[in-house]
């Protein structure tokens, strides 16, 4: 993997020349990236269709449109974000001025996953460009057409010493992680996130880890059940459940379970159609290994809806499992597929206790018309982010930093959060030379007494 070392060296040399630090340079690069996306919309849709059978609607909404909005937002605010910020100085520093200078880290590594292979490669790249870094992208080998197209588009649009794409599998990732980068941004599973963090620790490289976990969705007895059913069906089963913030399981109040379940089934049929195999537009599972892992869960509990699958097409229809408990295999790890287990509760405190006994989730969703219940759950459970009376939508806002906590991740991005992730904030105190406060020096008479008086 000598070419990786050579590429990294070239990017370091390019960064050291300082061109990427110019705001005008960054704006031009973002404009180029935007044009790249718009002018290759059909090719991107075709690649996503081939890799994951994504419909044009899903491809645009979740992979293309969201990026165009992120670029627009970033370009609108970049000049302000990049400026040094003056902040207050303390009384003990009388005569000084204090500033924070955002500066790029240097050469950053972005490792992208396969579930949204274009969006989750480009979204962090927007932040890396905006902050003034050089970047190497490592897309997933499990979505080869999208990764190949991504590599071509980047190489056609940017010099490789500025932004480059490295293709390959585990060996390529391992070779990249042996190098010392200035920052690593990883999106993927918890086990791989631990490997990334271990490799980064050898070089004391800072990291952002966007991971996952079992994200709960709570349906309280006072919720608008029809709207809850529709929004949960959409959030869970889009992209065949292969979304890091998809509701992983439901906790439904026992008093409304039967009514809600009927509404949920109707919502699934309405949104995705009663026979996804005939329509041929439902996203497929990314690989046989993931497919086989998912269908092994179908023997847990009681099959309430769905459960059909086609191994040749790597497709599993939206599925609901009842009579599930925490000992079932489907509840031990993140599902990451179109299978939705339903648990019930009668006591909110016991339900919260069960959730808190597991690793902190990346997302949490609460459906309730009660401000008191909403706030009680938000106060009692630690999680990355989420929604009240909706699912997944928080992910699309450039005003809301997105990230996990604990085992679900480290750091957050989107909007200004993306700029901040890839920027080091350099603190500067600019002191006057017009006078010099004598009490700072120990040889001044009564210096300590004066300092104590000032600090009080």
Buried (B, 14 or more C-beta within 10 A) or exposed (E): BEEBEEBBEBBBEBBEEEEBBEBEBBBEBBEBBBEBBEEBBEBBBBBBBBBBBBBBEBBBBBBBBBBBBBBEBBBEBBEEBBEEEEEEBEEEBEEEBBBBBBBBBBBBBBBBBBBBBBBBBBBBBBBBBBBBBBBBBBBBBBBBBBBBBBBEBBEEBBEBBBBBBBBBEEEBBEBBBEBEBBBBBBBBBBEBBEBBBEBBEEBEBBBBBBBBBBBBBBBBBBBBBBBBBBBBBBBBBBBBBBBBBBBBBBBBBEEBBEEBBEBBBBBBBEEBBEEBEEEEBBBBBBEEEBBEBBBEBBEBBEBBBBBBBEEEBBBBBBBBBBBBEEEBEBBEBBBBBBBBBBBBBEEBEEBBEBBEEBBBBBBBBBBBEBEEBBEBBBEBBBBBBBBBBBBBBBBBBBEBBBBBBBBBBBBBBBBBBBBBBBBBEEEEEEBEEEEEBEBEEEEEEEBEEBBEEEEE
